[in-house]
């Protein structure tokens, strides 16, 4: 059976093969966990008591912040050991420096620097 060429001259098999390779590459990158603090896994839900899990769920804690400029590392409640997972001052549970929850409050020095930059 003859191969059908697409409009730009590529064969269907070449396009599908390229998509399969790209998908495998993305899966491999995801399995490696990326790099930096976001790759940490600090919150182990299976190790929390029901009340700890409920409290954390109530604040909508996530391991990686999706809110620009707001993460645990620059939250006033975050206690950092210097590298790796830190501790949340609200519940004394492990927290990812790249994490976020709805109880986030800017560290005082970060708030002062932000106000100076705006003013």
Steps between C-alpha positions, in 0.01 A plus 500: 500500500641841404577760768286812483687827521353785698480853357845609622667189358536307826378145510236410754734241653769767558253731674357227723849373584609850599197539725573168669861602566393839637247334731760255630741787563240692701422189706871450570542861613199467728636180654832668573318763700667796335752693703508727801262533792186432298620140458482445877214304645451632852133439574431130546120482534514132593706591809262770629236446765143571387500834686835604346377406153176692556687810616739486205216437254310795648789730408525338155872420537679399179860386453564747216352850502314618194472852642776729370723635777330300775653180631590354837861623474382862518216443748531632854389162643768294320797377703787396278782266598711662227422250224240236430165480671416752769225520758177699499465705817122460493482123530866399554478266200757463224462756224660534159684833449326511160159420654206729568184516710225755550651604837802648320623830647799687361810506713546845649823569309335392173201729568728796577702442180180475294365826645828682428501375141142623446545836669 
